[in-house]
């Protein structure tokens, strides 16, 4: 009897699982709910409506430029004040179309899109991976995690780590203080809201020394949350902190 190679067996198991899932839960568009050919896909209409962000952009915060200004050019905001993180990039502009995608992920339990989002994020952050050491999600406070049942940033970080073969310790960065929702707050209010809200797990202090970190979140709005995390990580020895988000408010 000829034994089947493990890789081939694993592929058949995954294919069979996918077929069973499609039979039980017909694949729907991650954004509008229309029927699609595979789990985790967008329909043609929603795909064409997404504003994917690409170069040219600000070297630091990733804000898109209408024309190529050359390598290393900063936007006006980053010229006035250098961000606490080193570079930030986002897959999508946050608008009426992408908002539905994010809301379904964040509050609608639509986790079937996480593998696809991980692939999008890995491609958008391609310039980060050559010398990155670890991937960290922006954490939720334990009480909010209990209410929501999952941290979407942690799920995205895990998906990216599988594509990039980089470690993603989920609890190294922690939210030590509960904060109100950032929604509706001004830029200054957002910064005050997250001030002192994060901590580094003691067991992770050695891991951060000299580490090049990629920080993951779902949406970049004013950058207050990722800036607070970046400052903390650098105070504990991180050599560089880059930021990668699924969407960005422009």
CORWO-V829405 format. One record per residue. N is the residue number from 1. PHI is phi in radians with two decimals (NA if undefined). NEAR is the number of other C-alpha atoms within 12 Angstrom. D_FIRST is the distance of its C-alpha to the first C-alpha in whole Angstrom. Layout:
n->N phi->PHI near->NEAR d_first->D_FIRST
n->N phi->PHI near->NEAR d_first->D_FIRST
This chain:
n->1 phi->NA near->3 d_first->0
n->2 phi->-1.55 near->4 d_first->4
n->3 phi->-1.42 near->8 d_first->6
n->4 phi->-1.40 near->11 d_first->10
n->5 phi->-0.98 near->10 d_first->13
n->6 phi->-1.05 near->10 d_first->15
n->7 phi->-1.09 near->11 d_first->18
n->8 phi->-1.20 near->12 d_first->16
n->9 phi->-1.11 near->13 d_first->15
n->10 phi->-1.07 near->13 d_first->19
n->11 phi->-1.10 near->14 d_first->20
n->12 phi->-1.17 near->15 d_first->19
n->13 phi->-1.12 near->14 d_first->20
n->14 phi->-1.10 near->14 d_first->23
n->15 phi->-1.12 near->15 d_first->23
n->16 phi->-1.13 near->14 d_first->23
n->17 phi->-1.10 near->16 d_first->25
n->18 phi->-1.11 near->21 d_first->28
n->19 phi->-1.13 near->18 d_first->27
n->20 phi->-1.15 near->15 d_first->28
n->21 phi->-1.10 near->18 d_first->31
n->22 phi->-1.11 near->20 d_first->32
n->23 phi->-1.24 near->14 d_first->32
n->24 phi->-1.37 near->11 d_first->34
n->25 phi->-2.22 near->17 d_first->36
n->26 phi->-0.92 near->21 d_first->37
n->27 phi->-1.09 near->28 d_first->38
n->28 phi->-2.12 near->24 d_first->41
n->29 phi->-0.99 near->27 d_first->43
n->30 phi->-1.12 near->39 d_first->44
n->31 phi->-1.80 near->35 d_first->48
n->32 phi->-1.87 near->27 d_first->49
n->33 phi->1.54 near->22 d_first->46
n->34 phi->-1.16 near->20 d_first->46
n->35 phi->-1.18 near->22 d_first->42
n->36 phi->-2.28 near->23 d_first->40
n->37 phi->-1.43 near->19 d_first->37
n->38 phi->-2.49 near->24 d_first->35
n->39 phi->-1.05 near->31 d_first->36
n->40 phi->1.47 near->33 d_first->38
n->41 phi->-1.81 near->32 d_first->40
n->42 phi->-1.83 near->31 d_first->43
n->43 phi->-1.26 near->23 d_first->45
n->44 phi->-1.06 near->17 d_first->46
n->45 phi->-1.15 near->18 d_first->50
n->46 phi->-1.21 near->26 d_first->49
n->47 phi->-1.05 near->20 d_first->47
n->48 phi->-1.19 near->13 d_first->50
n->49 phi->-1.49 near->22 d_first->53
n->50 phi->-1.41 near->26 d_first->51
n->51 phi->-1.68 near->24 d_first->53
n->52 phi->-1.31 near->26 d_first->51
n->53 phi->-1.60 near->31 d_first->53
n->54 phi->-2.42 near->25 d_first->53
n->55 phi->-1.13 near->26 d_first->55
n->56 phi->-1.43 near->23 d_first->58
n->57 phi->-2.73 near->28 d_first->58
n->58 phi->-1.03 near->33 d_first->60
n->59 phi->-1.08 near->32 d_first->59
n->60 phi->-1.54 near->32 d_first->59
n->61 phi->-1.65 near->42 d_first->59
n->62 phi->1.44 near->41 d_first->57
n->63 phi->-1.07 near->35 d_first->60
n->64 phi->-1.21 near->31 d_first->59
n->65 phi->-1.81 near->22 d_first->62
n->66 phi->-1.24 near->13 d_first->63
n->67 phi->-2.34 near->14 d_first->63
n->68 phi->-1.29 near->17 d_first->62
n->69 phi->-1.63 near->16 d_first->64
n->70 phi->1.83 near->14 d_first->62
n->71 phi->-1.23 near->14 d_first->60
n->72 phi->1.34 near->19 d_first->61
n->73 phi->-1.33 near->23 d_first->63
n->74 phi->-1.83 near->28 d_first->64
n->75 phi->-1.29 near->25 d_first->65
n->76 phi->-1.07 near->19 d_first->69
n->77 phi->-1.13 near->18 d_first->68
n->78 phi->-1.29 near->24 d_first->66
n->79 phi->-1.19 near->15 d_first->68
n->80 phi->-1.19 near->9 d_first->71
n->81 phi->-2.58 near->13 d_first->68
n->82 phi->-1.11 near->18 d_first->65
n->83 phi->-1.12 near->32 d_first->62
n->84 phi->-1.27 near->27 d_first->61
n->85 phi->-1.53 near->36 d_first->58
n->86 phi->-1.56 near->33 d_first->57
n->87 phi->-2.51 near->35 d_first->55
n->88 phi->-2.35 near->46 d_first->54
n->89 phi->-2.40 near->48 d_first->52
n->90 phi->-2.38 near->44 d_first->51
n->91 phi->-1.30 near->40 d_first->49
n->92 phi->-2.23 near->36 d_first->51
n->93 phi->-1.32 near->31 d_first->55
n->94 phi->-1.45 near->28 d_first->56
n->95 phi->-2.47 near->21 d_first->57
n->96 phi->-1.05 near->19 d_first->58
n->97 phi->-1.32 near->25 d_first->54
n->98 phi->-1.27 near->31 d_first->52
n->99 phi->-1.01 near->28 d_first->54
n->100 phi->-1.09 near->25 d_first->52
n->101 phi->-1.08 near->39 d_first->49
n->102 phi->-1.23 near->37 d_first->50
n->103 phi->-1.14 near->25 d_first->51
n->104 phi->-1.16 near->24 d_first->48
n->105 phi->-1.25 near->32 d_first->46
n->106 phi->-1.36 near->28 d_first->49
n->107 phi->-2.17 near->19 d_first->50
n->108 phi->-1.84 near->20 d_first->48
n->109 phi->1.02 near->20 d_first->45
n->110 phi->-1.57 near->29 d_first->43
n->111 phi->-1.59 near->31 d_first->41
n->112 phi->-1.17 near->32 d_first->38
n->113 phi->-1.53 near->32 d_first->40
n->114 phi->-1.01 near->35 d_first->39
n->115 phi->-1.03 near->27 d_first->36
n->116 phi->-1.17 near->27 d_first->38
n->117 phi->-1.09 near->40 d_first->41
n->118 phi->-1.05 near->35 d_first->40
n->119 phi->-1.18 near->26 d_first->39
n->120 phi->-1.05 near->32 d_first->42
n->121 phi->-1.15 near->43 d_first->44
n->122 phi->-1.07 near->37 d_first->41
n->123 phi->-1.24 near->25 d_first->43
n->124 phi->-1.13 near->28 d_first->46
n->125 phi->-1.61 near->36 d_first->46
n->126 phi->-0.95 near->23 d_first->45
n->127 phi->-1.25 near->21 d_first->48
n->128 phi->-1.50 near->30 d_first->47
n->129 phi->-1.33 near->27 d_first->44
n->130 phi->-1.01 near->16 d_first->44
n->131 phi->-2.27 near->21 d_first->46
n->132 phi->-1.32 near->30 d_first->46
n->133 phi->-1.86 near->29 d_first->45
n->134 phi->-2.74 near->40 d_first->44
n->135 phi->-2.01 near->47 d_first->44
n->136 phi->-2.17 near->46 d_first->46
n->137 phi->-1.49 near->41 d_first->47
n->138 phi->-1.16 near->47 d_first->51
n->139 phi->-1.46 near->42 d_first->51
n->140 phi->-1.75 near->34 d_first->52
n->141 phi->-1.19 near->27 d_first->54
n->142 phi->-0.90 near->19 d_first->52
n->143 phi->-1.16 near->18 d_first->55
n->144 phi->-1.22 near->20 d_first->54
n->145 phi->-1.12 near->20 d_first->50
n->146 phi->-1.10 near->11 d_first->50
n->147 phi->-1.17 near->12 d_first->52
n->148 phi->-1.51 near->17 d_first->50
n->149 phi->1.41 near->19 d_first->47
n->150 phi->-2.75 near->25 d_first->45
n->151 phi->-1.82 near->34 d_first->46
n->152 phi->-1.07 near->40 d_first->46
n->153 phi->-1.15 near->40 d_first->46
n->154 phi->-1.17 near->35 d_first->44
n->155 phi->-1.13 near->37 d_first->41
n->156 phi->-1.14 near->42 d_first->42
n->157 phi->-1.08 near->44 d_first->42
n->158 phi->-1.14 near->33 d_first->39
n->159 phi->-1.11 near->32 d_first->37
n->160 phi->-1.13 near->41 d_first->39
n->161 phi->-1.07 near->32 d_first->38
n->162 phi->-1.22 near->22 d_first->34
n->163 phi->-1.29 near->25 d_first->35
n->164 phi->-1.74 near->29 d_first->37
n->165 phi->0.98 near->18 d_first->35
n->166 phi->-2.18 near->25 d_first->38
n->167 phi->-1.19 near->26 d_first->39
n->168 phi->-2.40 near->33 d_first->41
n->169 phi->-1.15 near->29 d_first->42
n->170 phi->-1.28 near->30 d_first->44
n->171 phi->-2.03 near->27 d_first->47
n->172 phi->-1.15 near->33 d_first->48
n->173 phi->-1.72 near->38 d_first->51
n->174 phi->-2.21 near->32 d_first->52
n->175 phi->-1.71 near->31 d_first->55
n->176 phi->-1.56 near->23 d_first->58
n->177 phi->-2.32 near->19 d_first->60
n->178 phi->-1.24 near->21 d_first->60
n->179 phi->-2.20 near->26 d_first->61
n->180 phi->-1.31 near->19 d_first->63
n->181 phi->-1.06 near->16 d_first->61
n->182 phi->-1.29 near->23 d_first->62
n->183 phi->-1.02 near->14 d_first->62
n->184 phi->1.54 near->13 d_first->66
n->185 phi->-1.49 near->18 d_first->67
n->186 phi->-1.26 near->16 d_first->69
n->187 phi->-1.00 near->17 d_first->67
n->188 phi->-1.17 near->16 d_first->69
n->189 phi->-1.12 near->19 d_first->69
n->190 phi->-1.09 near->25 d_first->65
n->191 phi->-1.10 near->24 d_first->65
n->192 phi->-1.15 near->19 d_first->68
n->193 phi->-1.08 near->24 d_first->65
n->194 phi->-1.76 near->34 d_first->62
n->195 phi->-1.12 near->25 d_first->64
n->196 phi->1.23 near->22 d_first->63
n->197 phi->-1.57 near->30 d_first->60
n->198 phi->-2.11 near->30 d_first->57
n->199 phi->-2.57 near->31 d_first->56
n->200 phi->-1.86 near->33 d_first->54
n->201 phi->-1.05 near->22 d_first->52
n->202 phi->-1.00 near->14 d_first->53
n->203 phi->-1.21 near->14 d_first->50
n->204 phi->-1.73 near->24 d_first->49
n->205 phi->-1.06 near->21 d_first->52
n->206 phi->-1.17 near->16 d_first->51
n->207 phi->-1.17 near->27 d_first->48
n->208 phi->-1.39 near->33 d_first->51
n->209 phi->-1.05 near->19 d_first->53
n->210 phi->1.30 near->21 d_first->53
n->211 phi->-1.36 near->28 d_first->50
n->212 phi->-1.81 near->32 d_first->50
n->213 phi->-1.82 near->46 d_first->49
n->214 phi->-1.96 near->48 d_first->48
n->215 phi->-1.66 near->56 d_first->49
n->216 phi->-2.01 near->48 d_first->48
n->217 phi->-2.52 near->44 d_first->50
n->218 phi->-1.43 near->44 d_first->50
n->219 phi->-2.31 near->40 d_first->53
n->220 phi->-1.73 near->34 d_first->56
n->221 phi->-1.81 near->31 d_first->59
n->222 phi->-1.80 near->28 d_first->62
n->223 phi->1.54 near->43 d_first->60
n->224 phi->-1.09 near->32 d_first->61
n->225 phi->-1.16 near->42 d_first->58
n->226 phi->-1.19 near->45 d_first->56
n->227 phi->-1.17 near->37 d_first->59
n->228 phi->-1.07 near->34 d_first->60
n->229 phi->-1.16 near->43 d_first->56
n->230 phi->-1.10 near->40 d_first->57
n->231 phi->-1.03 near->31 d_first->60
n->232 phi->-1.12 near->35 d_first->58
n->233 phi->-1.08 near->40 d_first->55
n->234 phi->-1.22 near->27 d_first->58
n->235 phi->-1.08 near->21 d_first->60
n->236 phi->-1.70 near->27 d_first->57
n->237 phi->1.86 near->22 d_first->56
n->238 phi->-1.09 near->32 d_first->54
n->239 phi->-1.37 near->26 d_first->55
n->240 phi->-2.70 near->33 d_first->54
n->241 phi->-2.30 near->43 d_first->53
n->242 phi->-1.79 near->45 d_first->52
n->243 phi->-2.14 near->52 d_first->52
n->244 phi->-2.34 near->48 d_first->49
n->245 phi->-2.26 near->47 d_first->50
n->246 phi->-1.24 near->49 d_first->48
n->247 phi->-2.46 near->42 d_first->52
n->248 phi->-2.50 near->32 d_first->55
n->249 phi->-1.34 near->27 d_first->59
n->250 phi->-1.84 near->20 d_first->61
